[in-house]
Amino acid sequence: MIKVVRGNPTPEELAAALAVVQARAAAIEGGAADGPRPPEGWSDPARIARSSRPLPGPRAWARSYWPV
């Protein structure tokens, strides 16, 4: 049950808020049933291995870090 604590929403505003809450709950429930998701592209360690090795230079130590 949802209770309006402050303010006086119109029926349209209340319906819109409930639609967002229901859509979010359905997305979470549907995503949990599919199992674990594959890692995003930016956090994939294989992405670093595809690029060339860092060239020596003043900041080469910063580019050589391998995130866990």
N, C-alpha and C positions, 0 to 999 in steps of 0.2 A: 504494500500500500504506500502511496506517495502522498505526502501532506505538504501543503503550501504553508510555510512558516511566516513569510513576510511578503507583502505586496498583494496585488489583486490582479492576477493574470486573466486575460480574456480566454474564452474557451479555445480559440485558435492557437494562442501561445501555449496553453497547457497541452493541447494535442500535439503540437510540434515538439515540445520537450519530451513527452512520453514516446513519440515516434523515435527520437534520437536514442533514448535509453533502451528501447526495445531492439532497435537495430544493432546497437553496441553489444547488448547481451546475446543476440543471435550470432553475431560475428565471433564473439569469444567462445561460445558454445560450439559453433561449427568448426572453428580452428582447432579446438582441443581434441576433437574426434579424429582429425586427420593425422595426428601424430606430430613428432618434432619437425620443425621447418628446416630446410637447408640454410646454411649461413648466407648472409647477404654478400654481394659481390665485393663491397669495400672492406669487409672484415675477413675475407678468405685469404689465408696465408699463401695459397698457391698463386695469388695475384702478384705477390712480390717476386716469386721465383720466375715468373714469365718475363719480367723486365731484365735489362742488363744489370750486371753488378755495378755497384757505385765506383766511380772513378776516384782516385786519390785526390785529396784537396783539403782545405782547411775545415770543412764540415763533413768529411767523409764518415766520421764516427757516428754522426747523427743519422745518416742515410743507411747505415749498416745494421741498425737495430731491427731485430726480428720479433714482431709482436706475438705474444702467446695467445 
